[in-house]
Amino acid sequence: MRDKYPGWYPKSAVEASALWDNAIFVPDANVLLHCLRHPAAVREELLRLFDALKGSLWIPYQVGLEFHRNRLDVELGAQDAYDVLIKDQEATIEKARERLRQLRAHPTISVPKELAALDMFSADFRARMAASQASHPAEDIAAAVTRLTQLLDGRIGDKWKPEQLAALKKEGDDRYAKKIPPGYKDAKKDVGEFDKYGDLIIWKDMIGKAKADKRPIIFISDDAKEDWWWIHKGRKLGPRPELIEEFQAGSDQDFHIYEFSQFLRFAAERFPEIKAGVDQVEKSLQDDVRARKKQHEVAEAIETRARVRELEDERDKIVAALSGAPGAAMPVATVDRAALRARLSELTAELETHQPGPETSSAILGGSDAAGTKEEAP
């Protein structure tokens, strides 16, 4: 039975380990960008890992393109962080100052003393940010880009021709409409003409590479979306079964996927030169995951808030039209009252689904501050 449904049987540790002996390792763009966004010790360990994999390392052209598109956002975002953090901190401190100034009297709080304490904290924070900014490792990060460039030299797939992209667009639209993985979670991306098909391009290239080289592929990715992963009740079991089956049908080779932190643990068992630094790297990666999750929550909250405003505006216009209120956007004589009542019910139902819970409310309240910071590259 297993040979008929290969994708529905998660690989055992032994089976996954066996792939390493002959696999081509394909990191996605965000994994490569980790070499630029982390502290020096972590950055060095990551580059050491890629150097250990060099003989079997390969990336599709699309991965390299996404790396270069997002590289400056990561580098300049890190450089801008000092000023952004100072600005955000000052805004928060100023709110506290204003609250203190509004105290007409208090039995225990000394307003002048607390204002002075806030001033000291603010000055100390600015000084620490200035010191960090002065020691920003721009040259070291540039050197890391150079090392990555050298590691991947001769190990990058070909750029797709315009006619190939045009054909892929038609196929991609059909696949995304049917939710055939991977890539359909990017269907609503408001980006360049072909950018929302990036995952599909990477997928097609990996199948082609496996077929040409007669070797399995191990994909290393921080993309946690369901169009790559088989997720059952919140637990990731491996690649989507459809991916395993399509890959085998297209290349006669096997396919596996790892989250980067998971991949590091397995790699450490095979490459002693990186084993000592794995704990430090994994901690830095976990911190990065938590930060990205928080950014995602804030972005979703801001999007939800905008959508609620749209729905409320439409609801108010319909209520005004149905009530015949002066200045209604739609003349009463032309109103289809039954249709408007039906739409009003739809709006009410959708607004109820957007009622914020405690976490969403917190994110919305902090949305204006968070939106001012640079969002890290995907």
Phi and psi in degrees as a GROMACS rama.xvg file:
@    title "Ramachandran Plot"
@    xaxis  label "Phi"
@    yaxis  label "Psi"
@TYPE xy
-62.007  -33.5397  ARG-2
-69.7607  -20.8349  ASP-3
-86.4324  -25.6028  LYS-4
-130.932  60.5228  TYR-5
-63.3717  -30.9567  PRO-6
-73.2967  -15.789  GLY-7
-93.4781  9.51437  TRP-8
-120.012  98.9422  TYR-9
-55.1524  143.091  PRO-10
-68.6498  138.777  LYS-11
-74.2976  168.204  SER-12
-59.791  -37.6619  ALA-13
-66.7595  -44.2366  VAL-14
-65.1445  -42.5402  GLU-15
-65.0314  -40.8688  ALA-16
-63.1121  -36.3419  SER-17
-63.3153  -29.0964  ALA-18
-65.1138  -30.225  LEU-19
-61.7236  -26.9522  TRP-20
-65.7662  -26.5876  ASP-21
-133.218  5.78016  ASN-22
-78.5765  155.474  ALA-23
-95.7023  129.195  ILE-24
-98.9639  124.862  PHE-25
-120.915  101.021  VAL-26
-80.6668  143.66  PRO-27
-84.6814  176.824  ASP-28
-62.6851  -38.8642  ALA-29
-67.6563  -31.3075  ASN-30
-66.3229  -43.1531  VAL-31
-62.7932  -36.5573  LEU-32
-68.7732  -19.9854  LEU-33
-59.0391  -27.5812  HIS-34
-67.7961  -11.9236  CYS-35
-109.998  -25.6548  LEU-36
-96.6562  -9.20283  ARG-37
-100.946  166.576  HIS-38
-59.4769  164.667  PRO-39
-55.8198  -45.5104  ALA-40
-63.6724  -40.3426  ALA-41
-69.1947  -42.6467  VAL-42
-57.8289  -42.1241  ARG-43
-65.7462  -40.0051  GLU-44
-66.1934  -38.634  GLU-45
-64.6635  -43.6121  LEU-46
-65.6734  -34.2803  LEU-47
-64.0069  -38.6559  ARG-48
-63.3845  -48.1586  LEU-49
-63.1559  -33.2887  PHE-50
-66.157  -39.5212  ASP-51
-64.5578  -32.0065  ALA-52
-87.0987  -3.58289  LEU-53
-48.3066  -41.2369  LYS-54
-63.4606  -22.3993  GLY-55
-121.758  16.216  SER-56
-87.7869  139.9  LEU-57
-161.35  145.748  TRP-58
-134.403  144.72  ILE-59
-64.2441  155.675  PRO-60
-54.9171  -37.8407  TYR-61
-62.3182  -36.0108  GLN-62
-64.0304  -46.0081  VAL-63
-62.936  -38.2094  GLY-64
-63.2531  -45.1347  LEU-65
-66.7517  -35.1589  GLU-66
-60.5094  -48.3227  PHE-67
-69.2253  -34.4203  HIS-68
-64.6245  -34.9125  ARG-69
-100.516  -8.75372  ASN-70
-59.0737  -47.4361  ARG-71
-68.8278  -31.4719  LEU-72
-61.311  -40.8835  ASP-73
-67.9307  -48.4645  VAL-74
-65.764  -51.1561  GLU-75
-72.1881  -30.8181  LEU-76
-61.869  -39.4268  GLY-77
-66.4568  -38.8679  ALA-78
-69.5751  -35.8304  GLN-79
-75.9018  -18.0783  ASP-80
-58.6723  -34.4158  ALA-81
-59.9158  -51.7882  TYR-82
-67.563  -37.9368  ASP-83
-63.6645  -44.2158  VAL-84
-64.9093  -39.5891  LEU-85
-62.1162  -44.159  ILE-86
-62.6109  -45.2975  LYS-87
-65.13  -41.6172  ASP-88
-64.9456  -41.4246  GLN-89
-63.4598  -37.8795  GLU-90
-64.1401  -40.497  ALA-91
-67.2366  -44.4191  THR-92
-63.0071  -39.6552  ILE-93
-63.425  -35.09  GLU-94
-62.8355  -42.7974  LYS-95
-64.9383  -40.1194  ALA-96
-60.4431  -45.4407  ARG-97
-63.1297  -39.4208  GLU-98
-61.8259  -42.6112  ARG-99
-63.8045  -41.5658  LEU-100
-64.571  -25.99  ARG-101
-79.9896  -10.2629  GLN-102
-72.5148  113.182  LEU-103
-71.5629  -36.7286  ARG-104
-167.114  152.663  ALA-105
-151.84  139.426  HIS-106
-66.2251  -24.4287  PRO-107
-127.884  -24.435  THR-108
-84.0167  125.032  ILE-109
-94.0717  106.176  SER-110
-59.2955  -48.9319  VAL-111
-59.4357  -40.1328  PRO-112
-64.7468  -43.2916  LYS-113
-70.8032  -35.12  GLU-114
-63.7903  -40.7746  LEU-115
-64.7926  -38.4985  ALA-116
-63.9109  -40.9476  ALA-117
-64.1854  -39.9084  LEU-118
-62.9428  -40.8618  ASP-119
-65.025  -43.5491  MET-120
-61.6742  -44.569  PHE-121
-63.2454  -42.9901  SER-122
-65.6207  -39.2631  ALA-123
-65.5796  -41.5247  ASP-124
-63.3294  -44.463  PHE-125
-61.6724  -39.3356  ARG-126
-65.3991  -41.157  ALA-127
-67.3621  -38.6385  ARG-128
-66.4032  -38.9742  MET-129
-63.9804  -40.4328  ALA-130
-65.8482  -41.7463  ALA-131
-64.7915  -41.4034  SER-132
-62.8921  -38.8473  GLN-133
-66.6597  -26.7412  ALA-134
-103.439  17.6354  SER-135
-59.0501  129.334  HIS-136
-83.5358  55.255  PRO-137
-58.6411  -41.4205  ALA-138
-68.4999  -38.397  GLU-139
-65.6789  -39.228  ASP-140
-67.5859  -40.1408  ILE-141
-60.9129  -37.8994  ALA-142
-65.6116  -35.1154  ALA-143
-65.4265  -38.9927  ALA-144
-61.2311  -42.7019  VAL-145
-61.4888  -43.1472  THR-146
-64.0691  -41.4855  ARG-147
-62.5074  -42.4763  LEU-148
-58.7745  -43.0352  THR-149
-69.2847  -39.954  GLN-150
-61.8655  -36.1224  LEU-151
-94.8313  0.407285  LEU-152
-59.0567  124.039  ASP-153
78.3875  7.65886  GLY-154
-125.331  37.7899  ARG-155
-127.396  137.805  ILE-156
-70.1206  172.536  GLY-157
-79.9379  150.687  ASP-158
-72.2519  139.215  LYS-159
-72.9767  143.044  TRP-160
-78.9614  155.025  LYS-161
-54.0961  -39.8008  PRO-162
-67.573  -31.8307  GLU-163
-67.0809  -41.7544  GLN-164
-65.6404  -38.1479  LEU-165
-63.451  -42.0435  ALA-166
-66.8759  -39.409  ALA-167
-64.6753  -36.2261  LEU-168
-59.6414  -42.8758  LYS-169
-64.773  -45.6806  LYS-170
-63.9753  -42.0021  GLU-171
-62.1689  -42.2691  GLY-172
-60.4378  -40.6039  ASP-173
-67.9107  -44.0011  ASP-174
-64.0111  -44.6011  ARG-175
-65.6528  -36.9352  TYR-176
-63.2017  -32.528  ALA-177
-94.1705  2.24097  LYS-178
56.0448  45.0788  LYS-179
-88.3182  122.244  ILE-180
-75.258  160.835  PRO-181
-95.3978  170.832  PRO-182
103.299  -17.0922  GLY-183
-67.6558  -19.0951  TYR-184
-71.2269  -12.7751  LYS-185
-96.8925  7.51194  ASP-186
-58.6844  -29.8408  ALA-187
-96.9662  9.75853  LYS-188
-60.3996  128.558  LYS-189
-94.8027  76.5304  ASP-190
-133.209  -159.566  VAL-191
-62.4462  170.087  GLY-192
-54.8818  -40.8787  GLU-193
-110.593  -2.05461  PHE-194
-64.3081  -32.6333  ASP-195
-70.6697  -9.01896  LYS-196
-99.438  13.4441  TYR-197
-56.3766  -46.5928  GLY-198
-63.3614  -37.4742  ASP-199
-67.931  -37.8636  LEU-200
-62.9802  -45.2497  ILE-201
-59.9711  -42.2544  ILE-202
-61.7553  -48.4508  TRP-203
-61.2815  -40.9063  LYS-204
-66.5119  -37.4606  ASP-205
-65.8496  -39.3688  MET-206
-62.6732  -45.3707  ILE-207
-62.7011  -40.3634  GLY-208
-66.4446  -43.869  LYS-209
-61.4877  -39.7171  ALA-210
-68.6199  -43.0676  LYS-211
-67.3787  -40.5916  ALA-212
-93.1882  -8.31969  ASP-213
55.5879  47.2285  LYS-214
-137.997  147.25  ARG-215
-70.8688  164.383  PRO-216
-117.08  134.842  ILE-217
-114.392  115.34  ILE-218
-96.8383  129.642  PHE-219
-112.555  115.55  ILE-220
-146.655  146.91  SER-221
-98.087  7.26306  ASP-222
-75.2232  114.024  ASP-223
-100.038  10.442  ALA-224
-73.4824  157.614  LYS-225
-69.6278  -12.496  GLU-226
-82.9589  1.21816  ASP-227
-114.896  -36.524  TRP-228
-105.216  143.61  TRP-229
-84.7603  106.267  TRP-230
-114.432  120.927  ILE-231
-122.161  112.905  HIS-232
52.7564  44.8062  LYS-233
81.86  -1.37652  GLY-234
-106.843  128.112  ARG-235
-83.735  122.94  LYS-236
-102.861  -10.0942  LEU-237
139.769  -165.283  GLY-238
-64.1851  155.061  PRO-239
-54.333  135.763  ARG-240
-53.7281  -37.8039  PRO-241
-60.9462  -34.6653  GLU-242
-67.2433  -45.1146  LEU-243
-57.2114  -46.7547  ILE-244
-69.8303  -41.1986  GLU-245
-66.0008  -38.9177  GLU-246
-64.6379  -45.2942  PHE-247
-65.6358  -39.0882  GLN-248
-66.0796  -34.6549  ALA-249
-87.2371  -19.6975  GLY-250
-132.945  -12.9404  SER-251
61.442  28.6311  ASP-252
-130.855  166.548  GLN-253
-93.2878  161.131  ASP-254
-137.684  138.255  PHE-255
-141.999  157.731  HIS-256
-135.915  141.178  ILE-257
-127.903  143.81  TYR-258
-70.887  151.294  GLU-259
-61.7152  -43.1139  PHE-260
-63.2356  -37.0233  SER-261
-67.367  -41.7002  GLN-262
-61.1665  -39.5855  PHE-263
-58.6156  -41.7481  LEU-264
-63.3102  -41.5435  ARG-265
-69.4391  -39.6134  PHE-266
-63.8181  -36.0849  ALA-267
-62.4151  -29.7927  ALA-268
-72.4606  -23.7086  GLU-269
-99.8366  -25.1073  ARG-270
-122.608  92.3828  PHE-271
-55.7408  -26.4684  PRO-272
-67.0626  -17.3264  GLU-273
-108.881  -5.62832  ILE-274
-61.6169  -40.7715  LYS-275
-63.4085  -30.5511  ALA-276
-96.8894  3.2132  GLY-277
-63.9228  -42.2078  VAL-278
-60.473  -42.0056  ASP-279
-66.2247  -42.1797  GLN-280
-64.4945  -44.5682  VAL-281
-63.5373  -39.2765  GLU-282
-62.4949  -42.7234  LYS-283
-64.4776  -38.8551  SER-284
-65.6831  -41.3931  LEU-285
-64.4214  -39.1181  GLN-286
-61.3006  -39.2768  ASP-287
-66.5405  -40.0596  ASP-288
-62.0364  -44.5224  VAL-289
-62.5428  -39.6713  ARG-290
-65.6266  -42.3797  ALA-291
-64.8304  -37.7535  ARG-292
-62.4891  -42.8053  LYS-293
-64.4051  -42.163  LYS-294
-61.1339  -40.9128  GLN-295
-63.7659  -42.0965  HIS-296
-62.6814  -42.4453  GLU-297
-64.8887  -43.7531  VAL-298
-62.1883  -42.1055  ALA-299
-63.8759  -40.0354  GLU-300
-64.0515  -41.5837  ALA-301
-64.8636  -41.9412  ILE-302
-63.7001  -41.1442  GLU-303
-63.9332  -41.6116  THR-304
-61.4935  -42.2446  ARG-305
-64.9152  -40.9114  ALA-306
-65.1327  -40.3494  ARG-307
-62.2834  -39.8922  VAL-308
-62.7001  -42.245  ARG-309
-60.412  -46.0622  GLU-310
-64.2085  -41.8112  LEU-311
-65.6109  -39.0386  GLU-312
-62.3995  -44.5438  ASP-313
-65.4014  -40.7116  GLU-314
-61.2066  -43.8112  ARG-315
-63.9494  -37.513  ASP-316
-65.8444  -40.5397  LYS-317
-67.3137  -42.8732  ILE-318
-60.3274  -42.177  VAL-319
-63.8288  -40.2275  ALA-320
-67.0281  -41.3089  ALA-321
-68.7453  -31.8077  LEU-322
-87.1262  -8.84397  SER-323
70.2437  27.3902  GLY-324
-64.6277  144.073  ALA-325
-58.627  139.699  PRO-326
81.0129  9.19985  GLY-327
-60.2765  144.038  ALA-328
-65.2047  -29.5381  ALA-329
-113.035  126.591  MET-330
-57.3649  138.107  PRO-331
-57.8319  -36.4182  VAL-332
-65.4416  -26.812  ALA-333
-98.0945  3.23142  THR-334
-78.6154  129.446  VAL-335
-89.6381  94.2547  ASP-336
-63.0803  -37.3631  ARG-337
-65.3095  -43.1381  ALA-338
-65.5571  -39.765  ALA-339
-66.5946  -39.1975  LEU-340
-64.2717  -39.0779  ARG-341
-63.4299  -42.827  ALA-342
-66.9151  -36.535  ARG-343
-62.1025  -38.6461  LEU-344
-65.1839  -39.9878  SER-345
-63.0162  -44.0456  GLU-346
-63.2591  -42.9303  LEU-347
-61.2638  -43.3845  THR-348
-64.3015  -42.4145  ALA-349
-68.3756  -38.0305  GLU-350
-62.8158  -35.0861  LEU-351
-65.2791  -32.9385  GLU-352
-71.4738  -19.1184  THR-353
-97.2251  9.55901  HIS-354
-62.6014  121.178  GLN-355
-73.9853  140.636  PRO-356
-85.4812  -176.16  GLY-357
-58.077  -42.3723  PRO-358
-68.4499  -42.7934  GLU-359
-65.5619  -40.3765  THR-360
-61.1621  -42.2147  SER-361
-61.7845  -43.1818  SER-362
-65.4774  -39.9248  ALA-363
-65.4765  -42.3888  ILE-364
-62.0134  -33.4565  LEU-365
-94.2782  3.92491  GLY-366
-61.8734  -39.8499  GLY-367
-65.4534  -36.6321  SER-368
-71.7392  -44.9137  ASP-369
-65.8506  -32.6425  ALA-370
-66.459  -18.232  ALA-371
-78.71  -13.6969  GLY-372
-88.8318  158.004  THR-373
-74.7549  133.16  LYS-374
-81.5619  133.237  GLU-375
-71.7069  158.643  GLU-376
-64.1675  147.538  ALA-377
